[in-house]
Amino acid sequence: LQLIMDSLRYWVTEMHVDGFRFDLAATLARQFHEVDRLSSFFDLVQQDPVVSQVKLIAEPWDVGEGGYQVGNFPPLWTEWNGKYRDTVRDLWRGEPRALAEFGSRLTGSSDLYQDDGRRPLASINFVTCHDGFTLHDLVSYNDKHNEANGEDNRDGESHNRSWNCGAEGDTDDPEVLRLRARQMRNFIATLMLSQGVPMISHGDEFARTQRGNNNAYCQDNELSWIQWPEEGSELLEFTRAMVWLRRDHPVLRRRRFFHGRPVEGTHDELSDIAWFTPEGGEMAQGDWDSAQVSALTVFLNGNAISEPGPRGERIADDSFLLMFNASPEPLDFVVPVDHGRQWQVVVDTARPEGVPPGTGPKVEAGDRVTLPDRSLTVLQRPA
């Protein structure tokens, strides 16, 4: 333990790193066999005047029994949210009963992090990482293709929650290619609209591929190298636009969890968040429990942000309607009434070219907006 702490302290004080990501971090909590969140290592980190002040990111699992510890690390720690990854993948590939858990993951996973005083920043949200499929391969392969690794395709994760959109691997089918591109935009948009800290794996912003290899650590060649594009692709431009949208709007990156009710002191009668069916009615328990439900609208109230700004000032922002259609059919969505009179489309994953700022169509409360199958639309209302 002294070697670990001395090393961490050296990297902060001498090399000026601003944080650490701990691989298989549940291992650090194993004093004997079981994972212990009160282990000596966590005590030392908590009390250290140097290490406790930097970013501490855990991969909250290891390969041992009881090693899956998402949500169980102590305060000060943030975690790779594996439940976020699994739920978002399941939603967009059409798994039943994914909607209720998706609501928790979209809003910062308060069920995992709120009970010990942590906030949405504790959730490192991701869909892909250096392990497993790239984003391109996630929507292009149902199965891993690790033959090049020399282990007869036995290595690597076999349950990837992936969907190839109708053809395995390379294809020239234009419908399959269009759907794959839309699915990648869906994943990027969902990530950038979720409370917490988004993490994008290198190269996913321009759809790099490992040709279905989900365990390419042993491949020091073109399979794992990054070929940075000389010109921007449609996906790269879309990703940039989503990053800017998130950066410009604090309601998309709140520092506290939603209350689910009007917030005292904001002088706004509307709840800080509300959930609607595609028909425009508020979600009931039966809607959440339905196995077939794969579409909803989420209202984010920019005038009901409870946390103050860096100087104690009140934060006010535009409001947003997030419309998710993860079903295989086009759906009409009714713009909810009593939550704003006029809205403008700012994101539409069904449009490969994106929505240039200020050009999206405007809609009124009660209007119908048609979302193609497996697509996402965002409406914005000025503060």
Buried (B, 14 or more C-beta within 10 A) or exposed (E): EEEBBEEBBEBBEEEEEEEBBBEBBBBBBBEEEEBEEEBEBBEBBBEBEEBEEBBBBBBBBBEBEEBBBBBBBBEBBBBBBBBBBBBBBBBBBBBEBBBBBBBBBBBBBBEBBBEBEBBBBBBBBBBBBEBBBBBBBBBBBBBBBBEBBEEEBEBBEEEBBBBBBEBEBEBEEEEBBEBBBBBBBBBBBBBBBBBBBBBBBEBBBBBBBBBBBBBBEBBEEEBBEEEEEEEEEBBBBBBEBBBEBBEEBBBBBBBBBBEEEBBEEBEBEBBBBBBBBBEBEEBEEEBBEBEEBBBBBBBBBBBBBBEEEEEEEEBBBBBBBBBBBBBEEEBEBBBBEEBBEEBBBBBBBBBBEBBEEEEBEEBEBEBEBEBBBBBBBBBBBEE
